[in-house]
Amino acid sequence: MARGFRDALGPRHPRLLPCRHAALRPRARRRIRRSHLPAGARAAAVYDSSGARARIRQSARAVTRAVVFAYHNVGVRCLKVLLAHGVEIPLVVTHLDTPGETIWFDSVAATAAEYGVRVLTPADPNAAEIVAQVAECRPDFLFSFYYRLMLKAPLLALARQGAFNMHGSLLPQYRGRVPVNWAIIRGETETGATLHYMTERPDDGDIVAQTAVPILPDDTAKEVVDKVTVAAELALDGVLPALVAGTAPRRPQDLSRGGYFGGRKPEDGVVDWSKSAVEIHNLVRAVAPPYPGARTSLRGRPARILRTRVLDPGVPAAKTPSLMAASKRMVAHCGAGGTLLILALEIEGEIVCADSLARVLGGVPVPLA
């Protein structure tokens, strides 16, 4: 080692040894110092000269253990946050993919398998045999990350330090199902992710952490879901050390604000052309692919409006809503006012542009009902 580099390291730096592992070889009366690990982190492994494994004892507490119920991209990212913080995860509970559902998101089961974590996919997570297997794990925490079923009291009681759920809105707003889609439909300009204590009622426990994200005027649900996934990761990563230490803040929700929203079905995406251009635009982007898309009928033929932009919200209400095609643009005049630029239109499974609209539908304007 050059003298200048040795001097920069200081006189206490250990001398160079012929073997790079020699500094770890146990000597007579030599004590292996405790590792400088954050609370809840795994102890590091070291090896003696014969290759036998020795484990450094932790100074503060045993490894934090969590059972995770998870699905979707938020489930994948939050599972990785726990693993990155050294949380021991003996069991992940997730869903089998629903037949017929478009699976555009990452797999929690595949991610858990990559890390060697055992996976269960029960139809009922509250079944006695599942509760027993979770109990055998002796979890400090239970986490639910976009898991689609409610966990009942016998499960929640197994977590020594608490059971927590990650919800895709700024609670208490948009409690319940598909909060991102509902927020876009209702014209919100902000949403986010909330980590909260789980109770037997959906999304009403005390709040531990929140991270907000903007909803831009032309954002689709997929784009907002991607933002909320990052928000969930940031919220969990920021508060996890305090959760492990038992010092995380908590504040009750004001349940008089907001409300519960139910799930949505493909038929809920039918366009009501009597509404304003802004309202219709919000529906289109809330259900845009990979969701089922906004549905309508054009001269009796099934169609999907896949992408739009509000042209002029101030145009007076149309007595008869209609779809026009001119100058390579398709424009809808809406029943409650405003004009809507149709950027992507599908008729009977085929993409149709402005130049071919009149030919496909037998002339324009096309009445909208």
N, C-alpha and C positions, 0 to 999 in steps of 0.2 A: 504493500500500500504506500503511495506517495506520502512524504512527510506532511505536505500541506493539507491533504485530505484527512490524514490521521489527526492533525491538530484541530481541524474544523469540527471533527466528531467529538473532541474533548478527551481528557485523560481517563474517563470512566468507561469509555467504549471498550468492549471485550476485544482481546487480541485475535488476530486471524488464526484459524486452526486449519490443519491439513484437510480435515473432513468437515463439510459444511453443516453436518448434523452433530458435530462433537459438542457444541455448546449445550445440547439438550441431554447429553449422556449423564445419568445419575452418578454422582460421586459419593464417597463416604461422607455421611452427615450433611449432605447437600439437600436443601429443601427446595422443592419446585414451588415457585411463588404463585399465588392466586392470580388468575387472569383478571384483567380490567375489562369486565363485560357489563353491558347495561342489564338492568333487572329484566329477567325473563329470557335472556339470550342463552343459547346452548353453550355448554363448556366446550373448549377446543380440545382436540385430541393430539397427544404427543407420543413419541415412540422412544423406547430405550434402545441400547446398542444391539440387543438380540432381536429387535423388531416387535417385542411384545407391546401391546397398547396400554397406555396409562391415560387416565382422564384427570384433567386439572379440576380441582374442587372449586366450586363457585363460592364467592364470599357472601352473597346477599340472600339468595333464595333458590328454591328448586326451579327447574324449567317450567315455564308457563305452558299449559296444555289447553287446547281448544278443539271442540268438535264443530265442524262447519257444514251448514246447510246452504247450498249455493246452486246458481244456474246463471246462464247468459254471460255477457262480457263483464258486467260488474262482478259477478261471482268469480270469474277467472282472475281479474285484476286484484280484487281484495284478498283472494286466497294467496296470491303471490306476495302481497304486502305482509301478511302474517308470516309467511315462510321467510321473507327477507329480514324480518325482525327476530328470527330465531324461535318463533312460537312452534311448539311441538303439536302436530296435527295427526292424531292416531286414526281419525275417521272423517270422511267427507260423505255427506248425504246429498244426492242430486236427483234429477228426473231423467227418465227415458224420454227421448224426443217424441213429440206427439205426431202420429202418422198424419200426413197431409199438411203439416205446418211447414212453412218455408224456414229452413234453418240457415240463417245468414250470420249467426253469431258463433263465438268460440265455445268449445266444449269444456265444461268443468271436469267431467269424468276423465277426459284425455289429459288435461293439465295435472290432475291429481295422480294419474298413472305415471306421468313423467317424473314425479317426485317420490314415487313409491308409496303413496298414501292409499290406504284401503278405501274402497268406494261401495256405497249401498245405493240402490235405486228403488226404494219401497213405494208402493202405491199409497200407503198410509204411514207417515212418519211417526204418528202417535200410537201405533200398534205396540202391544206389550213387548214383543220380541225386539223391536227397534229401541224402545226405551231402555230395555235391559242391556243392549249392546252399547248404547251411549253411556249408561251408568258405569259399565266396566271400564270405560276410558277415563273415569274420574276427572272430568273437565273442570278447569278453572272458569272457562268461558264457553258459551254457545254463541255462534254468529250465524245470522241469516242474511245472505247476500243475494237478493232477487230470487230466493226460493219461493215457489208459487203456492205453498200450502201453509196454513197456520199451525204453529206449535202450541200444544196445550200445556196446562200447568205441570203435569208430571215431568215433562221434558224440561221446561223452563227451570224447575226447582233443582235440577242436577248441576247447574252452573254455580260454582262457589262464589265467583266474583261478578256474576251477572250474565244475562242473555241480551244480545244486541242485534238490531236489524238495521240494514242500510236501505233507505227508501229514496226513490228518484224524484223528490220534490223538496221544496223548502217548507217543511212542516211548520204549522198545522195545515198549510194549503195543500190541496190535492191529495188527501189521504185516500187510500184504496188502490184500485187497479189502473194500469196504463197511465200514470200521471203525466208523462211527457206528451202523449197524444192529446190528452184533455187540455193541457196548458196551451198547446198550439191552437187547438180548435177555438179556445176562448180568448185568443189574442194576447196572451201574456208575453211580456218582453224579458222575463227573467225566470229561471228555475234553478235547480241545483240538486244536491244530495244531502241527506240528513241521516246521521247515525243516532239511534235512539234505543232506550231500554225497551225490551219486548214485554208486553202483557198479553192477556188472552183476547184483547180487542185489537183490531188491526191499526197499526200506525198511531197509537195514542200515548205511548210511553214518554218519559222525560227525555229531552234532547241532550245529547252529549257533544255533537259537533255538526256543523253545517258548512258547505262550500257552495257559493252561488256561481252561475254561469249565465251569459246573456242569450236570449233568443232573438236572432236577427229577423227582419221582416220576411225574408225569403228562405229561411232555414227549413229544411224538411225534418221529419221526426227522426230519421236515421242520423242526420247531422247533430241534432240536439242530444240524442241518446249517446253519441260518441263523446260529446262534451260532458254529459252527466257521468259517464264512466270515469273520465279523468277526475271530475269533482269528487266522486266517491273514493277513488284511490287517494287523493290528497287529504280528504277528511279523515280517513282511517289512519293513514300514515302519520298525520300530525298528532292525533290524540292517543294512539296506541300506547306509547310509553307511560302516559298518565293513567290510562286504564289499568295497565299491569301494576303500576305503583299504588293504585287505589286512590288517586288524587284527581281524577278527571272531573270536570265540572258537569253539572246536570241542572236543567231547568225545566219546570213543568210546561206542557203545551197549553195554550189558551184555546181550548176546543170549541169556543164560540166562534172562532175564525175559521174560514175554509169550510170544508165538508167532505163527505165520502163520495167517491166516483166508482162506478162499476166498470166491468170489462166491456170491450167493444167487439162487435161481430162484423163480418164483411158487409152485411146489409146496412149497417150503420153508416157506411160511407157513400150512400146514395146522395147525389147532389140535389139540393132544393134550389132551383133557379129563381124562385121568388125572392131569395135573399140578396144581400148586397155583394158587390165584387169582393170586398175585403173578407166577408164571412165565408164565401165560397173558396177564396184563395187559402184561407186558414184551414178549411177542411181538406183541400187538395194536398197541401204540404204535410198535414198531420197523418194522412194515410198513404202517402206516396211510397212506391217500392223502396225497400223490400216488403212493406205492408201491402194490403190488397189493392190499394188505389181507389180514387174517387170514381164512382160508377154513375152512368147516366144512360139514356136511350136516345139515339139520333135517328129519326124517321123509322122507329121500330127496331133498330139494330143496336145490340149491346155495345157500349163503349166505355173506355176508362180515360179520365182526364188525369194525366200523370205529372204534369208540371205547368205552373201558371205564374203570372206576374200581374199585379194590379197596374193597369194603365192610368186610369183617371178615376179616383174614388168619388169625384164630385159630379160626374155626369148624371143628369136626372134619371129617375127610375124609368125603365122601359115598360111600356104598356103590355107588350108581348116580348118576353125574353127571347133572344135569337142569337145564332152564331153566324158571323160573316167571315168571308175570306177575300182579302184584297192586299195587293202589294206584298205578297209572300208572307202575310200574317193572318192568323185566325184570331178573331176578336169576338168575345161574348158580351152582349149587352144584358145586364142583370136586372132582375125584377125590382129590387129595392135600391137601385142606383149603382153607378159605377160601371166601368168597362174592364174586362179581364183578357189579357193576352194569353192565349193557349199555346204553350211552348212544346208540349208533347201530348199527342192524342192517339189513342189506340181504338180501332173499330174492329170488332170481331177478331181480336188477336193480332191485327196488322197495324203497324204505325202508318198514320196518314198525315201528310203535310198540307199546307195551304193550297199548293198548286193542284193537288189531286182531290181536295175535299168536295168540290162541286161535282166532279165526275163520279166519285164513290157514292155520294148521297143524292145524286140527281138534281143538282142545282143548289144555289144559296139565295137568300138566307135560309138557315135551318131553324125552325122553331124549337125552343127549349122548354120543356115542361117537367 
